Amino acid sequence: MKLVIFGMGVSGVSALKLALKKKYEVSVVNQGEPLTWKCFEEIQKILPPEKMFEQDEAEAVFKSADEIILSPGIPSTLPILHSALKKGVKIVSEIEFAARHIQIPLLAVTGTNGKTTFCTLLAKALEMIDKKVFLGGNIGIALSELAMSEKKYDYAVVEVSSFQMETIEKFHPKVAVILNISLSHTERYTNIRDYGLAKLNIAKNQNTDDFFISTKLDSFEKEVANIKASKTLINKSYLETLPLDFSKMKTKGNHYQYSYAFLFQIFKNLELPKAKEILQNLVNNFEGLPHRIEFVEEKRNLFFYNDSKSTNIASTIAALESFEDKVWLILGGQMRDPNLSFLQELFKMKDKIQKVLLMGHSTEKAYEALNSGLPCVKCFDFEGVFKYLKQQEGSVLFSPAFPSFDLFKNYQDRGDKFKNYVKNWN
């Protein structure tokens, strides 16, 4: 069987190693000449140069494949793939390819916001009852690593994105979770329906022995009704039945209560012990993850919170809802859509916002979108933001609602630089 792996990021390199271990005939394709690839030194040790191809010259390679394994960031609609698709070449995601070689139950989690935090909580909860847990997928460790691992695990907690779910064929989780759906990745999806349908693929191969857990998914009632797995809806009524005390919760935000409700239902579905005891322990002691409404410190009568992980408006609104008083909201980043009308969702949050401090490449366009309904100031970068804040007091929330790739390497780099500004501010 001839495989072509398209995209040599973390998942692509892992898929390559797995494919070679399973004795497939493999070629790889990536943007730019192979010598310029970040992973070149690593893959040249396991793959000859004649099996490495530059993207712009790879059409014939794609057409000659039996199957193409696609990295998440590459859409299957890319023109260079058209000939292969017409010929009937199958295109699948790395997560689909890896899952074929995994025997343990997959607990798969998707959603617009909160996936990484929830997967981390789920893995912690399972480990607290002495289960061996693989934590990976979109969270940073490719699922192919599990397929190659010599370690014995009880469960795999797998964070999955809409991109990964676009090209699955037989991916079959024992438990499928959709935390929420709100429009994101507008550079790839023109409407929320296409985006939501990609996420709902998480359950398309489930059967009556499996479990599907979600919040209410407006506009997708028909698709949810057709899911064969046992279904549970997590809503406000469900929260009221939880045997948990949230009075000592260390993390900010009501969305954490929903996370614990999802966890409780997973424990119930899998008939796992000590659900109340384990989850109450997490409620009392879990302090959240870096860059997710993370308290930084108090400086000059200002309380700074880092929510750099926020790359869409729904995430920023969820962060705003965590605060009782008005905040100084720092917002902005890489433009991925010239139409910023989605920012007007913030008009509903007027009572939570002192002023919006705009920064990044989106500054001018965001000002145009927001200034009619919210007080805004153009700061352009952290220097401008902190210069403005010198005369203020209260809570400062850095929740950008945009990708980070305008001024930063990634959201972690963005959050770390924000925290350094706070710590070094005089």
C-alpha positions as CSV (number, residue, x, y, z in Angstrom):
1,M,0.0,0.0,0.0
2,K,1.4,3.4,-1.0
3,L,0.9,6.2,1.5
4,V,1.7,9.9,1.0
5,I,1.8,12.0,4.2
6,F,1.0,15.6,3.4
7,G,2.3,18.1,6.0
8,M,5.4,17.5,8.1
9,G,4.3,19.0,11.4
10,V,4.0,17.1,14.7
11,S,1.3,14.8,13.5
12,G,2.8,14.2,10.1
13,V,6.2,13.2,11.4
14,S,4.5,10.8,13.9
15,A,2.3,9.3,11.1
16,L,5.5,8.8,9.1
17,K,7.2,6.8,11.9
18,L,4.1,4.7,12.4
19,A,3.7,4.0,8.7
20,L,7.3,2.9,8.4
21,K,6.9,0.7,11.5
22,K,3.9,-1.0,9.8
23,K,6.0,-1.5,6.6
24,Y,4.0,0.7,4.3
25,E,5.6,2.3,1.3
26,V,5.7,6.0,2.2
27,S,6.4,9.4,0.6
28,V,6.1,12.7,2.3
29,V,5.1,16.2,1.0
30,N,5.6,19.5,2.7
31,Q,5.9,23.2,1.7
32,G,9.3,24.3,0.4
33,E,12.3,22.3,-0.5
34,P,13.0,19.4,1.8
35,L,16.3,20.9,3.0
36,T,14.3,23.9,4.4
37,W,11.9,21.7,6.5
38,K,12.2,22.1,10.2
39,C,12.0,18.3,10.6
40,F,14.4,17.5,7.7
41,E,17.3,16.3,10.0
42,E,14.9,14.1,11.9
43,I,13.2,12.4,8.9
44,Q,16.3,12.0,6.7
45,K,17.5,9.4,9.3
46,I,14.5,7.2,8.4
47,L,13.4,8.2,4.9
48,P,15.6,8.5,1.7
49,P,15.6,11.9,-0.1
50,E,13.9,10.6,-3.2
51,K,10.8,10.0,-1.0
52,M,10.6,13.7,0.1
53,F,8.7,16.1,-2.2
54,E,8.0,19.9,-2.3
55,Q,4.3,20.6,-2.2
56,D,4.2,22.6,-5.5
57,E,5.7,19.6,-7.4
58,A,3.8,16.8,-5.8
59,E,0.7,16.4,-7.9
60,A,1.9,13.2,-9.6
61,V,2.9,11.8,-6.2
62,F,-0.6,12.3,-4.8
63,K,-2.2,10.7,-7.9
64,S,0.0,7.6,-7.5
65,A,-1.0,7.1,-3.9
66,D,-3.5,4.6,-2.5
67,E,-4.1,6.9,0.5
68,I,-3.1,10.4,1.5
69,I,-2.7,11.2,5.2
70,L,-3.5,14.9,5.7
71,S,-2.1,17.1,8.4
72,P,-4.9,19.1,10.2
73,G,-3.9,22.5,8.9
74,I,-4.2,21.5,5.2
75,P,-7.7,21.5,3.7
76,S,-8.6,18.6,1.5
77,T,-10.0,21.1,-1.0
78,L,-6.5,22.3,-1.9
79,P,-6.3,22.5,-5.7
80,I,-3.2,20.3,-5.9
81,L,-5.2,17.4,-4.4
82,H,-8.0,17.6,-7.0
83,S,-6.5,15.1,-9.5
84,A,-5.9,12.6,-6.7
85,L,-9.5,13.0,-5.5
86,K,-10.9,12.6,-9.0
87,K,-8.9,9.4,-9.4
88,G,-10.4,8.1,-6.2
89,V,-7.4,8.3,-3.9
90,K,-8.6,8.2,-0.3
91,I,-7.7,11.2,2.0
92,V,-7.7,10.6,5.7
93,S,-6.5,12.5,8.8
94,E,-3.6,11.3,11.0
95,I,-6.0,10.6,13.8
96,E,-7.9,8.2,11.5
97,F,-4.7,6.5,10.4
98,A,-3.5,6.1,14.0
99,A,-6.8,4.8,15.4
100,R,-6.7,1.8,13.1
101,H,-3.7,0.5,15.1
102,I,-5.1,1.2,18.6
103,Q,-7.1,-1.3,20.6
104,I,-7.9,0.5,23.9
105,P,-11.1,2.7,24.4
106,L,-10.9,6.2,22.9
107,L,-12.5,9.0,24.9
108,A,-12.6,11.7,22.2
109,V,-13.4,15.4,23.0
110,T,-14.1,18.3,20.7
111,G,-15.7,21.7,21.0
112,T,-14.9,25.3,20.1
113,N,-13.6,26.2,23.5
114,G,-12.3,24.4,26.5
115,K,-11.0,21.2,24.9
116,T,-7.5,21.2,26.3
117,T,-8.6,22.0,29.9
118,F,-11.3,19.4,29.8
119,C,-9.0,16.7,28.4
120,T,-6.5,17.5,31.1
121,L,-9.1,17.3,33.8
122,L,-10.4,14.0,32.4
123,A,-7.0,12.5,32.3
124,K,-6.3,13.6,35.9
125,A,-9.6,12.2,37.1
126,L,-8.9,8.8,35.6
127,E,-5.4,8.7,36.9
128,M,-6.8,9.4,40.4
129,I,-8.5,6.0,40.2
130,D,-5.3,4.4,39.1
131,K,-6.1,4.2,35.4
132,K,-3.2,4.4,32.9
133,V,-4.1,7.2,30.5
134,F,-2.7,8.4,27.2
135,L,-3.4,12.1,26.7
136,G,-2.9,13.4,23.2
137,G,-4.4,14.2,19.8
138,N,-4.8,17.9,19.1
139,I,-3.4,18.6,22.6
140,G,0.2,18.2,21.4
141,I,1.1,14.5,21.3
142,A,0.0,12.9,18.0
143,L,-2.3,9.8,18.4
144,S,0.3,7.9,16.2
145,E,2.6,8.0,19.2
146,L,0.1,5.8,21.1
147,A,-0.1,3.4,18.2
148,M,3.7,2.9,18.4
149,S,4.0,2.9,22.2
150,E,5.1,-0.2,24.2
151,K,3.3,1.1,27.3
152,K,0.0,-0.4,28.4
153,Y,-2.9,2.1,28.8
154,D,-6.4,1.7,30.0
155,Y,-7.8,4.7,28.1
156,A,-6.8,7.3,25.5
157,V,-8.1,10.8,26.1
158,V,-8.0,12.3,22.7
159,E,-8.6,16.0,21.9
160,V,-9.8,16.3,18.3
161,S,-10.4,19.4,16.2
162,S,-12.9,20.0,13.4
163,F,-10.0,19.8,10.9
164,Q,-9.1,16.3,12.1
165,M,-12.7,15.2,11.9
166,E,-13.2,16.3,8.3
167,T,-11.4,13.3,6.9
168,I,-12.2,10.4,9.2
169,E,-13.5,7.1,7.9
170,K,-13.7,4.6,10.8
171,F,-12.5,6.6,13.8
172,H,-14.6,5.1,16.6
173,P,-14.5,6.5,20.1
174,K,-16.2,4.7,23.0
175,V,-17.1,8.1,24.4
176,A,-17.6,11.2,22.2
177,V,-17.9,14.6,23.8
178,I,-18.9,17.9,22.2
179,L,-18.4,20.6,24.8
180,N,-19.8,23.5,22.7
181,I,-20.1,24.8,19.1
182,S,-19.8,28.4,18.1
183,L,-18.4,29.7,14.8
184,S,-14.6,29.7,14.6
185,H,-11.9,29.2,12.0
186,T,-13.7,31.4,9.5
187,E,-10.6,31.2,7.3
188,R,-11.7,27.5,6.7
189,Y,-15.5,27.5,7.3
190,T,-17.9,30.1,5.8
191,N,-20.7,29.2,8.1
192,I,-21.4,27.6,11.5
193,R,-23.2,24.6,9.9
194,D,-20.2,23.3,8.0
195,Y,-18.0,23.8,11.1
196,G,-20.5,22.0,13.3
197,L,-21.0,19.1,10.9
198,A,-17.2,18.5,10.9
199,K,-17.3,18.3,14.7
200,L,-20.3,16.0,14.7
201,N,-18.3,13.5,12.7
202,I,-16.8,12.6,16.1
203,A,-19.9,10.3,16.6
204,K,-20.6,9.1,13.1
205,N,-19.1,5.6,13.7
206,Q,-20.5,5.1,17.2
207,N,-23.0,2.3,17.9
208,T,-25.5,1.6,20.6
209,D,-22.7,0.4,23.0
210,D,-21.1,3.8,22.9
211,F,-21.8,7.1,24.6
212,F,-22.3,10.6,23.2
213,I,-22.4,13.6,25.6
214,S,-22.9,17.2,24.6
215,T,-24.5,20.5,25.5
216,K,-27.6,21.5,23.4
217,L,-26.4,21.9,19.8
218,D,-28.8,24.4,18.2
219,S,-29.4,23.8,14.5
220,F,-28.1,20.2,14.7
221,E,-31.1,18.5,16.3
222,K,-31.6,16.2,13.3
223,E,-27.9,15.1,13.2
224,V,-27.8,14.5,17.0
225,A,-31.0,12.4,16.8
226,N,-29.4,10.2,14.2
227,I,-26.4,9.4,16.4
228,K,-26.7,5.7,17.4
229,A,-24.8,6.0,20.8
230,S,-26.5,6.5,24.1
231,K,-26.9,10.3,24.4
232,T,-26.8,12.6,27.4
233,L,-27.5,16.4,27.3
234,I,-25.5,18.5,29.7
235,N,-27.6,21.6,30.6
236,K,-28.5,23.8,33.6
237,S,-30.9,21.2,34.9
238,Y,-28.2,18.5,34.8
239,L,-25.9,20.9,36.8
240,E,-28.5,21.2,39.5
241,T,-28.4,17.4,40.1
242,L,-24.6,17.2,40.5
243,P,-23.5,16.1,44.0
244,L,-20.7,18.6,44.0
245,D,-19.9,21.7,46.0
246,F,-18.5,24.5,43.9
247,S,-18.0,27.0,46.7
248,K,-14.3,26.3,47.0
249,M,-13.6,26.1,43.2
250,K,-10.2,27.8,42.5
251,T,-10.8,28.4,38.8
252,K,-12.8,31.3,37.3
253,G,-15.8,30.8,35.2
254,N,-19.2,28.9,35.2
255,H,-18.0,26.9,32.2
256,Y,-15.9,24.9,34.7
257,Q,-19.1,23.6,36.4
258,Y,-20.2,22.3,33.0
259,S,-16.8,20.6,32.6
260,Y,-17.3,18.7,35.9
261,A,-20.8,17.7,34.8
262,F,-19.3,16.2,31.6
263,L,-16.7,14.4,33.8
264,F,-19.4,13.1,36.1
265,Q,-21.4,11.6,33.2
266,I,-18.3,9.9,31.7
267,F,-17.6,8.3,35.1
268,K,-21.3,7.2,35.2
269,N,-21.3,5.8,31.6
270,L,-18.1,3.9,32.1
271,E,-19.2,2.6,35.5
272,L,-16.1,4.0,37.2
273,P,-15.8,4.3,41.0
274,K,-15.5,7.3,43.3
275,A,-16.9,9.9,40.9
276,K,-18.1,12.2,43.6
277,E,-14.9,12.0,45.7
278,I,-12.5,12.3,42.8
279,L,-14.4,15.2,41.1
280,Q,-14.8,17.1,44.4
281,N,-11.1,16.8,44.9
282,L,-10.5,18.4,41.5
283,V,-13.1,21.1,42.1
284,N,-11.2,22.1,45.3
285,N,-7.7,21.9,44.0
286,F,-7.5,22.3,40.2
287,E,-6.0,25.8,39.5
288,G,-6.5,25.7,35.7
289,L,-4.0,25.7,32.9
290,P,-1.6,28.4,31.8
291,H,-3.1,31.0,29.4
292,R,-6.7,30.2,30.3
293,I,-8.1,33.0,32.5
294,E,-4.8,32.6,34.5
295,F,-4.3,35.1,37.3
296,V,-0.9,36.7,36.8
297,E,-0.5,39.2,39.7
298,E,-1.6,42.5,41.2
299,K,0.3,45.6,40.1
300,R,-0.5,49.3,40.7
301,N,-4.1,48.6,41.8
302,L,-4.7,46.4,38.7
303,F,-5.4,42.7,38.7
304,F,-4.0,41.0,35.6
305,Y,-5.5,37.9,34.0
306,N,-3.9,36.0,31.1
307,D,-6.4,34.3,28.7
308,S,-4.1,34.2,25.7
309,K,-5.5,30.8,24.6
310,S,-8.6,32.8,23.4
311,T,-8.6,32.8,19.6
312,N,-12.3,33.4,19.0
313,I,-15.1,35.6,20.2
314,A,-17.0,32.8,22.1
315,S,-13.9,32.2,24.2
316,T,-13.5,35.9,25.1
317,I,-17.2,36.1,26.0
318,A,-16.9,33.1,28.3
319,A,-13.9,34.7,29.9
320,L,-15.8,38.0,30.4
321,E,-18.7,36.1,32.0
322,S,-16.3,34.9,34.7
323,F,-16.0,38.4,36.1
324,E,-18.5,40.2,38.4
325,D,-17.1,43.7,37.8
326,K,-16.1,45.5,34.6
327,V,-12.7,44.7,33.2
328,W,-10.2,46.4,30.9
329,L,-10.3,44.1,27.9
330,I,-7.2,43.7,25.8
331,L,-8.2,42.3,22.4
332,G,-6.7,41.7,18.9
333,G,-4.3,39.7,16.9
334,Q,-4.0,38.1,13.4
335,M,-6.7,38.9,10.9
336,R,-8.1,35.7,9.4
337,D,-11.3,37.2,8.0
338,P,-11.7,40.8,6.7
339,N,-15.3,40.8,8.0
340,L,-15.1,41.4,11.8
341,S,-18.8,41.7,12.4
342,F,-18.5,38.8,14.9
343,L,-16.9,41.3,17.3
344,Q,-20.3,43.0,17.7
345,E,-21.2,40.0,20.0
346,L,-19.2,42.0,22.5
347,F,-22.0,44.7,22.5
348,K,-24.0,42.3,24.6
349,M,-21.2,42.4,27.2
350,K,-21.2,46.1,27.8
351,D,-21.8,45.7,31.5
352,K,-18.6,43.7,31.8
353,I,-16.3,46.0,29.9
354,Q,-14.7,49.3,31.0
355,K,-12.9,49.8,27.7
356,V,-11.5,47.6,24.9
357,L,-7.7,48.1,24.4
358,L,-7.0,47.1,20.9
359,M,-3.7,45.7,19.7
360,G,-2.1,43.6,16.9
361,H,-2.7,43.6,13.2
362,S,-6.5,43.7,13.7
363,T,-6.3,47.1,15.6
364,E,-7.8,49.4,12.9
365,K,-10.5,47.0,11.6
366,A,-11.5,46.0,15.1
367,Y,-11.8,49.7,16.0
368,E,-14.2,50.2,13.1
369,A,-16.3,47.2,14.1
370,L,-16.5,48.1,17.8
371,N,-16.3,51.8,18.3
372,S,-20.0,52.5,17.6
373,G,-21.1,50.3,20.5
374,L,-18.2,50.1,23.0
375,P,-15.5,52.5,24.2
376,C,-12.2,51.6,22.5
377,V,-8.7,52.8,22.3
378,K,-6.0,51.9,19.7
379,C,-2.9,50.6,21.5
380,F,-1.4,48.5,18.7
381,D,1.0,46.5,21.0
382,F,1.8,45.8,24.6
383,E,3.8,49.0,25.0
384,G,0.7,51.0,24.1
385,V,-1.5,48.9,26.3
386,F,0.6,49.3,29.4
387,K,1.1,53.0,28.8
388,Y,-2.7,53.5,28.8
389,L,-3.2,51.3,31.9
390,K,-0.9,53.5,34.0
391,Q,-3.8,55.7,35.0
392,Q,-6.3,52.9,35.6
393,E,-7.3,50.5,38.3
394,G,-9.4,47.3,38.5
395,S,-9.2,44.0,36.6
396,V,-7.4,43.6,33.3
397,L,-8.3,40.7,31.0
398,F,-6.0,39.8,28.2
399,S,-8.4,37.7,26.0
400,P,-7.5,38.4,22.4
401,A,-10.3,36.7,20.4
402,F,-7.9,36.4,17.5
403,P,-5.0,34.0,16.5
404,S,-1.6,35.0,17.7
405,F,0.5,34.7,14.5
406,D,0.6,38.5,13.8
407,L,3.2,39.4,16.5
408,F,3.9,36.1,18.2
409,K,5.0,32.5,17.5
410,N,1.8,31.0,19.1
411,Y,-0.6,31.7,21.9
412,Q,1.9,30.4,24.5
413,D,4.5,32.9,23.3
414,R,1.8,35.6,23.4
415,G,0.7,34.8,26.9
416,D,4.3,34.5,28.2
417,K,5.2,37.9,26.8
418,F,2.1,39.4,28.4
419,K,3.0,37.9,31.8
420,N,6.6,39.2,31.4
421,Y,5.2,42.7,30.7
422,V,3.1,42.5,33.9
423,K,6.0,41.2,36.0
424,N,8.5,43.8,34.7
425,W,6.0,46.8,34.7
426,N,7.0,49.7,37.1
